[in-house]
């Protein structure tokens, strides 16, 4: 069962960012920063955060316009990257290992390419790269935006979330959010969605979000692990895109998850951690003394 995160803290700035810090960590180990996906929040890492925190200092934060963080006038990808760098500078003790899912992966990718000194190693879980500006899941986000009009009425909002058609069939053939059981059941998604800025959903989901060229052109120079979901099960990566990216990036490796959808860490936490640990050991061994 997932565990609750530590009490949230606030990183001042524009916007303010809510973050969760495990503290501690084995001396000499780099901190790990976790970035959630679009319309989610830090609690999406609840089944990963405590496992990593047995060895590392782990920080998760709510992206601008999500969870307890402040809303913003822009949701361009470079502003998300600037927020990540603010967290690394203001809440950690030095360069971090960054793990980003979906939108969080695109954010981490841009930050790594533009400010490599801040990031020791990079884990990109099914990041939105070429699909960033190609109406990926546009219909789903349009439906989420419509549901948000009912967010002031808890019962009506939960029903609206439960009725959302899934952007890809669930692992048991589920067609709507309400049919899903387990970690991504409707009650959990309703808690995620209720605190999302509707303007973010509009900018990210069914118009053209700013920054496609930054995401596509980004080349991370540090060790990078790309975790790719299965294209037929709703991956953010197009068929063959993952293989093309690791050929393009100078120090990258790929782990694929056949039959697993976009939310790998939530759907398959054990295989996710099994793929992660060898990479973290390698990054640890390669770290400067």
Phi, psi and omega per residue, in radians:
X1 nan 2.463 3.104
X2 -1.152 2.628 3.096
X3 -1.826 2.719 3.108
X4 -1.237 2.629 3.073
X5 -1.332 2.861 3.035
X6 -1.088 2.993 3.084
X7 -1.072 2.419 -3.108
X8 -1.245 2.650 3.021
X9 -2.113 2.975 -3.107
X10 -2.165 2.215 3.019
X11 -1.695 2.046 -3.073
X12 -1.237 2.724 -3.133
X13 2.516 -2.950 -3.105
X14 -2.148 1.823 -0.040
X15 -1.456 2.937 3.008
X16 -1.168 2.585 -3.118
X17 -2.152 2.216 3.049
X18 -1.484 2.298 3.136
X19 -2.412 2.825 -3.062
X20 -2.211 2.186 -2.983
X21 -2.165 2.099 3.126
X22 -1.250 -0.402 -3.005
X23 1.162 -3.058 3.053
X24 1.102 -2.451 -3.055
X25 1.726 2.586 3.103
X26 -1.132 2.293 3.133
X27 -0.935 2.351 3.136
X28 1.584 -0.253 3.118
X29 -1.409 2.465 3.080
X30 -1.237 2.644 3.023
X31 -1.217 2.738 3.058
X32 -2.008 2.309 3.084
X33 -1.986 2.266 -3.104
X34 -1.881 2.288 3.125
X35 -2.083 2.157 -3.137
X36 -1.406 3.054 -3.135
X37 -1.593 3.105 -3.102
X38 -1.069 2.361 3.128
X39 1.237 0.088 3.132
X40 -1.778 -2.854 3.131
X41 -2.769 3.100 -3.003
X42 -1.038 -0.527 -3.136
X43 -1.050 -0.249 3.090
X44 -1.149 -0.253 3.122
X45 -1.697 0.214 -3.003
X46 -1.096 -0.452 3.109
X47 -1.645 0.052 3.105
X48 -2.007 -0.747 -3.068
X49 -0.869 -0.943 -3.069
X50 -1.165 -0.506 3.120
X51 -1.191 -0.769 3.111
X52 -1.197 -0.554 -3.070
X53 -1.244 -0.144 3.053
X54 -1.213 -0.344 3.132
X55 -2.160 -0.619 -2.997
X56 -1.939 2.721 2.856
X57 -1.346 2.173 -3.042
X58 -2.079 2.340 3.094
X59 -2.217 2.241 2.983
X60 -2.081 2.559 3.108
X61 -2.461 2.689 3.080
X62 -1.438 2.191 3.112
X63 -1.108 2.771 3.069
X64 -0.911 2.392 3.140
X65 1.362 0.143 -3.094
X66 -2.279 2.635 3.012
X67 0.938 -2.259 -3.100
X68 -1.597 -0.021 3.140
X69 -1.370 2.826 -3.097
X70 -1.288 2.769 3.056
X71 -1.457 2.863 -3.027
X72 -2.435 2.872 3.102
X73 -1.474 -0.368 -3.136
X74 -2.345 2.557 3.081
X75 -2.216 0.650 3.035
X76 -1.201 2.618 -3.021
X77 -1.100 -0.551 -3.140
X78 -1.178 -0.482 3.089
X79 -1.275 -0.621 3.021
X80 -1.093 -0.711 3.117
X81 -1.125 -0.695 3.090
X82 -1.093 -0.647 3.093
X83 -1.113 -0.744 3.089
X84 -1.014 -0.792 -3.139
X85 -1.129 -0.599 3.052
X86 -1.086 -0.741 3.141
X87 -1.134 -0.793 3.134
X88 -1.070 -0.730 -3.118
X89 -1.275 -0.661 -3.000
X90 -1.694 -0.293 -3.034
X91 -2.192 -0.087 3.102
X92 -2.103 3.000 -3.091
X93 -1.741 0.249 3.132
X94 2.780 -2.933 3.141
X95 -0.939 2.483 -3.014
X96 -2.083 2.734 2.845
X97 -1.485 2.217 -3.065
X98 -1.974 2.271 3.108
X99 -2.076 2.020 -3.086
X100 -2.189 2.374 3.108
X101 -1.867 2.287 2.986
X102 1.027 -2.034 3.023
X103 -0.961 -0.703 3.092
X104 -1.069 -0.582 3.079
X105 -1.196 -0.742 3.080
X106 -1.095 -0.719 3.094
X107 -1.026 -0.885 -3.114
X108 -1.103 -0.661 -3.139
X109 -1.084 -0.802 3.139
X110 -1.163 -0.747 3.122
X111 -1.099 -0.700 -3.121
X112 -1.150 -0.648 -3.128
X113 -1.289 -0.552 -3.054
X114 -1.657 -0.460 -3.117
X115 -2.398 1.145 -3.024
X116 -1.099 -0.429 -3.125
X117 -1.142 -0.351 -3.083
X118 -1.490 -0.251 -2.995
X119 -2.200 2.074 -3.099
X120 -1.388 -0.715 3.127
X121 -2.665 2.789 -2.948
X122 -2.339 2.301 3.027
X123 -2.122 2.104 -3.099
X124 -1.988 1.907 -3.134
X125 -1.653 1.860 3.115
X126 0.752 1.027 -3.073
X127 -1.273 2.671 3.011
X128 -1.480 1.947 -3.107
X129 -2.015 -1.566 -3.118
X130 -1.169 -0.457 3.130
X131 -1.344 -0.067 -3.097
X132 -0.899 -0.731 -3.016
X133 -2.027 0.534 -3.067
X134 -2.209 0.621 3.068
X135 0.992 0.603 3.125
X136 -1.102 2.177 -3.140
X137 1.002 0.526 -3.087
X138 -1.008 -0.735 -3.112
X139 -1.119 -0.716 3.137
X140 -1.092 -0.792 -3.134
X141 -1.169 -0.576 3.048
X142 -1.102 -0.677 3.092
X143 -1.186 -0.684 3.076
X144 -1.080 -0.756 3.139
X145 -1.063 -0.711 3.114
X146 -1.131 -0.672 3.114
X147 -1.116 -0.593 -3.114
X148 -1.098 -0.362 3.067
X149 -1.130 -0.273 3.139
X150 -1.862 0.205 -3.016
X151 -1.166 -0.324 3.100
X152 -1.405 -0.127 3.115
X153 -2.070 1.642 -2.966
X154 -0.886 -0.796 -3.093
X155 -1.183 -0.754 3.131
X156 -1.149 -0.641 -3.138
X157 -1.160 -0.776 3.118
X158 -1.067 -0.686 3.096
X159 -1.134 -0.684 3.135
X160 -1.137 -0.712 3.101
X161 -1.144 -0.760 -3.132
X162 -1.068 -0.531 -3.096
X163 -1.490 -0.072 -3.120
X164 -1.076 2.238 3.008
X165 -1.190 2.334 3.118
X166 -1.181 2.506 3.112
X167 -1.218 -0.362 3.047
X168 -2.552 2.596 -3.129
X169 -0.974 2.432 3.104
X170 -1.238 2.992 -3.087
X171 -1.097 -0.368 3.091
X172 -1.938 0.398 3.124
X173 1.452 0.227 -3.118
X174 -1.064 2.487 -3.127
X175 -1.934 -0.369 3.129
X176 -2.256 2.808 3.112
X177 -1.029 -0.661 -3.108
X178 -1.128 -0.351 3.124
X179 -1.459 -0.234 -3.060
X180 -1.363 2.398 3.050
X181 -2.043 2.861 3.108
X182 1.578 -2.574 -2.953
X183 -1.061 -0.600 -3.086
X184 -1.867 0.619 3.047
X185 -1.125 2.853 -3.008
X186 -1.029 -0.657 -3.119
X187 -1.065 -0.711 3.126
X188 -1.178 -0.797 -3.131
X189 -1.110 -0.586 3.094
X190 -1.100 -0.666 3.099
X191 -1.174 -0.587 3.075
X192 -1.160 -0.902 -2.957
X193 -1.250 -0.514 -2.995
X194 -1.116 -0.418 -3.112
X195 -1.854 0.305 3.088
X196 -1.529 2.365 3.076
X197 -1.159 2.131 3.106
X198 -0.964 -0.547 3.123
X199 -1.119 -0.597 3.068
X200 -1.095 -0.817 -3.108
X201 -1.045 -0.707 3.130
X202 -1.135 -0.765 -3.095
X203 -1.261 -0.688 -3.057
X204 -1.463 -0.631 -2.930
X205 -1.613 -0.783 -3.038
X206 -2.402 0.599 2.713
X207 -2.326 -2.833 3.133
X208 -1.765 1.855 -3.133
X209 -1.167 2.530 -3.110
X210 -1.248 2.433 2.937
X211 1.990 0.180 -3.115
X212 -0.938 -0.757 -3.088
X213 -1.140 -0.576 3.116
X214 -1.180 -0.718 -3.118
X215 -1.190 -0.829 -3.081
X216 -1.158 -0.646 -3.081
X217 -1.422 -0.258 -3.031
X218 -1.112 2.323 3.080
X219 -2.244 1.849 -3.112
X220 -1.314 2.202 -3.111
X221 -1.459 -0.261 -3.093
X222 -1.550 2.918 3.065
X223 -0.934 2.305 -3.039
X224 -2.351 2.301 3.058
X225 -1.946 2.128 3.102
X226 -1.820 2.101 3.096
X227 -1.844 2.063 -2.995
X228 -2.003 2.196 3.009
X229 -1.314 3.081 -3.082
X230 -1.494 2.239 -3.075
X231 -0.975 -0.694 -3.108
X232 -1.238 -0.249 -3.122
X233 -1.875 0.329 3.016
X234 1.742 0.367 3.109
X235 -1.033 2.590 3.019
X236 -1.320 -0.237 -3.138
X237 -1.688 2.337 3.122
X238 -1.244 2.858 3.121
X239 -0.977 2.161 3.120
X240 1.457 -0.139 -3.079
X241 -1.186 -0.697 -3.114
X242 -1.053 -0.784 3.135
X243 -1.099 -0.698 3.131
X244 -1.134 -0.658 -3.124
X245 -1.161 -0.780 -3.104
X246 -1.221 -0.402 3.010
X247 -1.272 -0.565 -3.112
X248 -1.363 -0.621 -3.088
X249 -1.480 2.434 -2.962
X250 -1.258 -0.490 -3.056
X251 -2.411 1.162 -3.015
X252 -2.256 2.632 3.033
X253 -2.364 2.730 -3.029
X254 -2.136 2.350 2.942
X255 -2.167 2.181 -3.116
X256 -1.804 2.618 -3.120
X257 -2.119 1.474 -3.129
X258 -1.045 2.357 3.088
X259 1.338 0.118 -3.117
X260 -1.956 2.413 -3.130
X261 -1.421 -2.995 -2.961
X262 -1.013 -0.597 -3.053
X263 -1.662 1.264 -2.998
X264 -1.077 -0.835 -3.026
X265 -1.154 -0.511 3.114
X266 -1.461 -0.654 -3.101
X267 -1.399 -0.644 -3.071
X268 -2.382 1.192 -3.066
X269 -1.076 -0.648 -3.108
X270 -1.167 -0.898 3.066
X271 -1.061 -0.589 3.082
X272 -1.025 -0.872 -3.129
X273 -1.172 -0.616 3.109
X274 -1.118 -0.621 3.086
X275 -1.283 -0.558 -3.058
X276 -1.306 -0.734 -2.979
X277 -1.034 -0.797 3.114
X278 -1.056 -0.620 3.125
X279 -1.182 -0.726 3.116
X280 -1.131 -0.678 3.078
X281 -1.093 -0.721 3.125
X282 -1.131 -0.736 3.114
X283 -1.128 -0.633 3.117
X284 -1.140 -0.771 -3.115
X285 -1.173 -0.551 -3.101
X286 -1.501 -0.130 -3.080
X287 -1.173 2.509 3.098
X288 -1.126 2.472 -3.124
X289 -1.478 nan nan
